[in-house]
Amino acid sequence: MSASFSRARAPFILSLALLASGAALGTFIDQAPKRPIEERAGYRVLQADFHAHTRFSDGFLSPLDIVDHAARRGLDALAVSEHNQVFPAKVARAWSKLVHGPTIIVAEEVTTHDYHMLAIGIEDRIDARRSLSDAIDDVHAQGGVIAAAHPTKRFAKAYTPEIIAKLDATELMHPIAYQGQNSGIGAWTELRDFYEDAKANGSFLSPLGNSDYHFGSVLGITRTFVFARGDTEKDIVDAIRDKRTVVFDLEGNGYGDPELVKALEAEPLAARDVDYGYRSTGALDAIGRTLGFLGLLGVLAFRNKPKPAA
């Protein structure tokens, strides 16, 4: 390689070095805030989201990325619930254990034309070709729990009284609550009505607040307060099964066991404000951003490989 060719490539190599330095520095200082241990009514109260997707189906983040995102969002627990598969959730769980992240629960959104159902706390994939009743039995046989996923009128037809009696939980809060009547899958009030109708007919379901995360910054925007005996997968699944979850709607109304709702209303949890880091937080952060930005500009500007001199 000629000296002139090496000199021509120097700006590109320097740009790569700047970009790598900025990325490394940003990774080093980007630490999620420590999640506090909070107790109410004799239980540890965990903040959880039980419905999230990765790029293995129709999400944006990888199973590793979603763990880091959950930590930034201040979540104690996250169920990774891909459509009709569990492998991504197992990858996320392994990664989270390695980096001491939130508790990751293996889940699956059992997805068919007629219904969507969250199988939470399983290890083996549930066959979506099975009847709804048989699929529920398969989840329970694994020690997991079942929740109706966004049971608006569009998705609730499959949930007969006999099926509802076999459910453990239902999504009561979902980002569609922020969309009024304009949601593509129905109105939030339909989720509330599903929960209330089930209760009126003798089926008390654990309310869940989930984000149905695919992309963007909405992970945990609606979340579940879990009254658990610990923070393991089993502790959390047991709490759902035993109806120890609380959800609040946008107007502050609580749903779940009245005593647990009162415990949170009497002593609300500390706010977990999320800083997405759009502004630098100090000198090192500013330096890292600058290095990365300059490196990216350089890579784009000098990416065309010059031809060596003849």
C-alpha positions as CSV (number, residue, x, y, z in Angstrom):
1,M,0.0,0.0,0.0
2,S,1.5,3.3,-1.0
3,A,2.1,6.2,1.4
4,S,-0.3,8.4,-0.5
5,F,-3.1,5.9,-0.2
6,S,-2.5,5.5,3.5
7,R,-2.6,9.3,3.9
8,A,-5.9,9.4,1.9
9,R,-7.4,6.9,4.2
10,A,-6.2,8.6,7.4
11,P,-9.4,10.9,7.8
12,F,-11.7,7.8,7.5
13,I,-9.6,5.8,10.1
14,L,-9.5,8.8,12.4
15,S,-13.3,9.2,12.1
16,L,-13.8,5.5,12.9
17,A,-11.6,6.0,16.0
18,L,-13.6,9.0,17.1
19,L,-16.9,7.2,16.6
20,A,-15.7,4.2,18.5
21,S,-14.4,6.4,21.4
22,G,-17.7,8.3,21.6
23,A,-19.6,5.0,21.7
24,A,-17.3,3.5,24.3
25,L,-17.4,6.5,26.6
26,G,-21.2,6.8,26.2
27,T,-21.7,3.2,27.1
28,F,-19.4,3.6,30.2
29,I,-21.3,6.5,31.7
30,D,-24.8,5.5,30.6
31,Q,-25.9,3.8,33.8
32,A,-29.6,3.2,34.6
33,P,-30.7,4.6,38.0
34,K,-30.8,2.1,40.8
35,R,-34.3,0.7,41.4
36,P,-35.4,1.2,45.0
37,I,-36.8,-1.5,47.2
38,E,-40.3,-0.5,48.2
39,E,-42.7,-2.4,50.5
40,R,-46.4,-1.9,51.2
41,A,-48.9,-4.1,53.0
42,G,-46.2,-6.7,53.9
43,Y,-45.1,-7.2,50.3
44,R,-42.4,-5.9,48.0
45,V,-44.0,-3.7,45.4
46,L,-42.5,-4.2,41.9
47,Q,-43.1,-2.2,38.8
48,A,-43.6,-4.4,35.8
49,D,-44.6,-4.5,32.2
50,F,-45.8,-7.9,30.9
51,H,-46.1,-7.3,27.2
52,A,-43.1,-6.4,25.0
53,H,-41.8,-7.4,21.6
54,T,-38.4,-7.5,20.1
55,R,-37.2,-7.5,16.5
56,F,-37.6,-11.3,16.4
57,S,-41.2,-10.6,15.5
58,D,-42.5,-7.1,15.0
59,G,-40.5,-5.0,17.5
60,F,-37.5,-2.8,17.0
61,L,-35.0,-3.6,19.7
62,S,-33.0,-6.7,20.1
63,P,-33.5,-9.0,23.2
64,L,-30.4,-7.4,24.7
65,D,-31.4,-3.8,24.0
66,I,-34.9,-4.3,25.5
67,V,-33.3,-5.3,28.8
68,D,-31.3,-2.1,28.9
69,H,-34.3,0.0,27.9
70,A,-36.4,-1.6,30.7
71,A,-33.7,-0.7,33.2
72,R,-33.7,2.9,32.0
73,R,-37.5,3.0,32.3
74,G,-37.2,2.0,36.0
75,L,-38.9,-1.3,35.6
76,D,-38.2,-4.0,38.1
77,A,-39.6,-6.8,35.9
78,L,-40.4,-7.3,32.2
79,A,-42.1,-10.1,30.3
80,V,-40.7,-10.5,26.8
81,S,-43.7,-11.8,24.9
82,E,-43.0,-12.5,21.3
83,H,-45.7,-13.7,18.9
84,N,-45.8,-17.5,19.1
85,Q,-42.2,-18.0,20.3
86,V,-40.2,-17.9,23.5
87,F,-36.5,-18.0,22.3
88,P,-36.1,-14.2,22.3
89,A,-37.3,-14.0,25.9
90,K,-34.8,-16.6,27.0
91,V,-32.0,-14.6,25.4
92,A,-33.2,-11.5,27.2
93,R,-33.4,-13.3,30.5
94,A,-29.8,-14.7,30.1
95,W,-28.5,-11.2,29.3
96,S,-30.3,-9.5,32.1
97,K,-28.9,-12.0,34.6
98,L,-25.4,-11.3,33.2
99,V,-25.7,-7.5,33.6
100,H,-27.8,-7.6,36.8
101,G,-30.8,-6.0,35.0
102,P,-34.5,-6.3,35.7
103,T,-36.2,-9.6,36.3
104,I,-37.0,-11.0,32.8
105,I,-40.0,-13.4,32.6
106,V,-40.3,-15.7,29.7
107,A,-43.6,-15.2,28.0
108,E,-45.4,-15.6,24.7
109,E,-48.2,-13.7,23.0
110,V,-50.2,-16.6,21.7
111,T,-51.5,-15.0,18.5
112,T,-54.3,-16.2,16.3
113,H,-56.9,-14.6,14.1
114,D,-59.5,-14.9,16.8
115,Y,-57.6,-13.9,20.0
116,H,-54.3,-12.7,21.5
117,M,-53.4,-14.2,24.8
118,L,-50.3,-13.6,27.1
119,A,-48.8,-16.8,28.5
120,I,-46.5,-15.5,31.3
121,G,-44.0,-17.6,33.1
122,I,-43.5,-20.5,30.7
123,E,-40.5,-22.3,29.2
124,D,-41.9,-24.1,26.2
125,R,-43.8,-22.5,23.3
126,I,-47.5,-22.7,23.3
127,D,-48.9,-24.1,20.1
128,A,-51.3,-21.4,18.7
129,R,-53.1,-24.1,16.6
130,R,-54.5,-25.6,19.8
131,S,-58.0,-24.5,20.9
132,L,-58.0,-21.6,23.3
133,S,-59.1,-23.8,26.2
134,D,-56.3,-26.4,25.5
135,A,-53.7,-23.6,25.1
136,I,-54.7,-22.2,28.5
137,D,-54.4,-25.7,30.0
138,D,-50.9,-26.0,28.5
139,V,-49.8,-22.8,30.1
140,H,-51.1,-23.8,33.5
141,A,-49.4,-27.2,33.1
142,Q,-46.1,-25.3,32.8
143,G,-46.8,-23.3,36.0
144,G,-47.5,-20.1,34.0
145,V,-50.4,-17.7,34.1
146,I,-52.8,-16.5,31.4
147,A,-53.9,-13.0,30.6
148,A,-56.2,-11.7,27.9
149,A,-54.2,-9.4,25.7
150,H,-55.9,-6.1,24.9
151,P,-59.4,-7.6,25.0
152,T,-61.3,-4.9,23.2
153,K,-64.4,-5.9,21.4
154,R,-62.3,-6.9,18.4
155,F,-60.4,-9.5,20.4
156,A,-62.8,-10.4,23.2
157,K,-65.2,-12.6,21.2
158,A,-63.3,-15.8,21.8
159,Y,-63.5,-15.2,25.6
160,T,-66.7,-17.0,26.5
161,P,-67.7,-17.1,30.2
162,E,-66.2,-20.6,30.4
163,I,-62.9,-19.3,29.1
164,I,-62.8,-16.2,31.2
165,A,-63.2,-18.5,34.3
166,K,-59.9,-20.1,33.3
167,L,-58.0,-16.8,33.0
168,D,-55.7,-15.5,35.6
169,A,-55.4,-11.9,34.5
170,T,-56.3,-9.4,31.8
171,E,-54.7,-6.3,30.3
172,L,-56.6,-3.4,31.8
173,M,-54.2,-0.5,31.0
174,H,-52.6,-0.2,27.6
175,P,-51.3,2.7,25.5
176,I,-54.6,2.9,23.7
177,A,-55.8,4.8,26.8
178,Y,-53.9,7.8,25.5
179,Q,-55.7,7.6,22.1
180,G,-59.3,8.0,23.2
181,Q,-61.6,6.5,20.6
182,N,-59.1,6.6,17.8
183,S,-57.2,3.5,18.5
184,G,-57.0,1.0,15.7
185,I,-57.8,-1.9,18.0
186,G,-60.6,-0.3,20.0
187,A,-61.2,2.0,22.9
188,W,-59.5,1.7,26.4
189,T,-62.9,1.7,28.0
190,E,-63.5,-1.7,26.4
191,L,-60.6,-3.1,28.4
192,R,-62.0,-1.7,31.6
193,D,-65.5,-3.1,30.8
194,F,-64.0,-6.6,30.1
195,Y,-62.4,-6.5,33.5
196,E,-65.5,-5.2,35.3
197,D,-67.8,-7.6,33.5
198,A,-65.6,-10.6,34.4
199,K,-65.6,-9.5,38.1
200,A,-69.4,-9.0,38.1
201,N,-69.8,-12.6,36.8
202,G,-67.6,-14.0,39.5
203,S,-64.2,-14.0,37.8
204,F,-61.8,-11.7,39.6
205,L,-58.8,-11.3,37.2
206,S,-55.5,-9.7,38.1
207,P,-55.4,-6.4,36.3
208,L,-52.3,-5.7,34.3
209,G,-50.9,-2.5,32.9
210,N,-48.8,-3.2,29.9
211,S,-47.2,-1.2,27.1
212,D,-47.5,-3.8,24.3
213,Y,-44.0,-2.4,23.4
214,H,-42.8,-2.5,19.8
215,F,-40.7,0.6,19.3
216,G,-40.1,4.2,20.6
217,S,-40.1,5.3,24.2
218,V,-43.4,3.8,25.5
219,L,-42.0,0.8,27.3
220,G,-43.6,0.9,30.8
221,I,-45.8,3.9,30.0
222,T,-48.6,1.9,31.6
223,R,-47.3,-0.5,34.2
224,T,-48.4,-3.0,36.8
225,F,-47.7,-2.7,40.5
226,V,-47.0,-6.3,41.7
227,F,-47.2,-7.1,45.4
228,A,-44.7,-10.0,45.5
229,R,-42.8,-11.9,48.1
230,G,-39.5,-11.3,46.2
231,D,-38.3,-10.3,42.8
232,T,-37.8,-13.7,41.1
233,E,-39.8,-14.9,38.2
234,K,-41.7,-17.3,40.4
235,D,-42.5,-14.6,43.0
236,I,-44.0,-12.4,40.2
237,V,-46.0,-15.2,38.5
238,D,-47.3,-16.3,41.9
239,A,-48.4,-12.7,42.6
240,I,-50.4,-12.6,39.4
241,R,-52.0,-15.9,40.1
242,D,-52.9,-14.8,43.6
243,K,-54.5,-11.6,42.4
244,R,-51.8,-9.3,44.0
245,T,-51.6,-6.7,41.2
246,V,-52.7,-3.1,41.1
247,V,-53.2,-0.8,38.1
248,F,-54.1,2.9,37.9
249,D,-55.9,4.5,35.0
250,L,-55.1,7.9,33.6
251,E,-57.5,9.5,36.1
252,G,-55.8,7.9,39.1
253,N,-58.5,5.3,39.7
254,G,-57.1,2.1,41.1
255,Y,-58.0,-1.5,40.1
256,G,-57.2,-4.7,41.9
257,D,-57.5,-5.9,45.5
258,P,-59.1,-3.0,47.4
259,E,-56.7,-3.3,50.3
260,L,-53.6,-3.2,48.0
261,V,-55.0,-0.2,46.1
262,K,-55.5,1.6,49.5
263,A,-51.9,0.8,50.5
264,L,-50.6,2.5,47.4
265,E,-53.0,5.4,47.7
266,A,-52.1,6.0,51.3
267,E,-48.4,5.8,50.6
268,P,-47.6,6.3,46.9
269,L,-44.4,4.9,45.5
270,A,-41.5,7.2,44.8
271,A,-41.6,8.6,41.3
272,R,-39.3,7.0,38.8
273,D,-38.7,9.9,36.4
274,V,-37.0,8.8,33.3
275,D,-34.3,10.9,31.7
276,Y,-33.9,9.7,28.1
277,G,-30.6,11.6,28.0
278,Y,-31.3,14.0,25.2
279,R,-29.1,16.5,27.0
280,S,-25.7,15.8,28.3
281,T,-25.3,15.3,32.0
282,G,-21.8,16.4,32.5
283,A,-18.4,17.0,30.9
284,L,-17.6,13.4,30.1
285,D,-21.1,12.9,28.5
286,A,-20.6,16.1,26.4
287,I,-17.2,14.9,25.3
288,G,-18.5,11.5,24.4
289,R,-21.3,12.9,22.4
290,T,-19.0,15.3,20.6
291,L,-16.5,12.6,19.7
292,G,-19.3,10.3,18.4
293,F,-21.0,13.1,16.4
294,L,-17.7,14.2,14.8
295,G,-16.7,10.6,14.1
296,L,-20.1,9.9,12.4
297,L,-19.8,12.9,10.2
298,G,-16.3,11.9,9.3
299,V,-17.3,8.3,8.4
300,L,-20.1,9.6,6.2
301,A,-17.8,12.2,4.5
302,F,-14.8,9.9,4.0
303,R,-16.5,6.6,3.5
304,N,-15.7,6.3,-0.2
305,K,-12.5,4.3,-0.5
306,P,-9.8,6.2,-2.6
307,K,-8.0,4.3,-5.3
308,P,-4.3,3.7,-4.6
309,A,-1.9,5.4,-6.9
310,A,-0.8,3.3,-9.9
